[in-house]
Amino acid sequence: MISTVSSQVAEVSFTGAFDLDASTRFLEGFAPASRPDAAAEPGILRMAFPVERTWSHAGVVVRQRAPDRVEVEVFAEPDVVPLAVAQVRRMLSLDVDGEGFTRVGAADEVVAGLQDRNPGLRPVLFHSPYEAACWAVIGHGIRIVQAAGIKRRVAERYGHEVDVGGVPLISFPTPEELLKMDSHPSLPPAKVERLHAMARAARDGLLDAETLRAKDSAEALTRLLKLPGIGPFSSQLILIRGAGHPDVFPRDERRLQDEMMRVYGLSGAVSAARLERIADAWRPYRSWVALLFRTERESRTGEIGGRRS
């Protein structure tokens, strides 16, 4: 059943460079999102997602109206609109002051090159830490493209179809909807149980983005590590790509380490601690720069989008 509601429009202003088309192109190649159509309409991004705290489904159409402003049209019940707009700001990293990001490039020519090749690109996040946690569970131990297919099928079976300005989009299941999944042909029982644990954690506020962002990053990561099946890599994914923390170095992300070693010309045994010291120069945008490294690697290898196994 497709949900259809009247729309409300909100204007979101921000500081620093941002290009909505760069975000849609990134989303189009981001396998976990399963959105190969994301860049189909130049200057427009359509999304559907469960809105945190209310856990009702919403659709949004984002249009960039000026270099420092986007328009967000929300298709949801009136009381959900402000929360949906805030979630869009976080998903597109517009809730972070980006003015100082160019100064990071001025101090590091490698970062400057990444910025030049990806103008206006800010991190594009999962819709919520809850969805990021579910992705971590689904994707554990299997290929990214395979995991993306499973996540899409879970959404189609247990999620909700939303009419987003005349375009139907599937919204990921809310926690309560996901708890109705007793089994799935592509998921072992242990993963189903862990998905239920993520749903309960989200329902109970343990995966709330604002709460995670308000904590010291080390404290937030420690909190996430207490969730069943969530290890260091997954906890960093949830905090950085789910909650949108702008200044965390994902020290357990092997692909990032390999790309840093390649671009900085490092060879031999290089510790994560040494790479983390290099990343100290990226503060307070370590998450942002890490994304540019991963984007660079993906454009070269195609390993996330499925062009390479």
Disulfide bonds with the S-S distance in Angstrom:
none
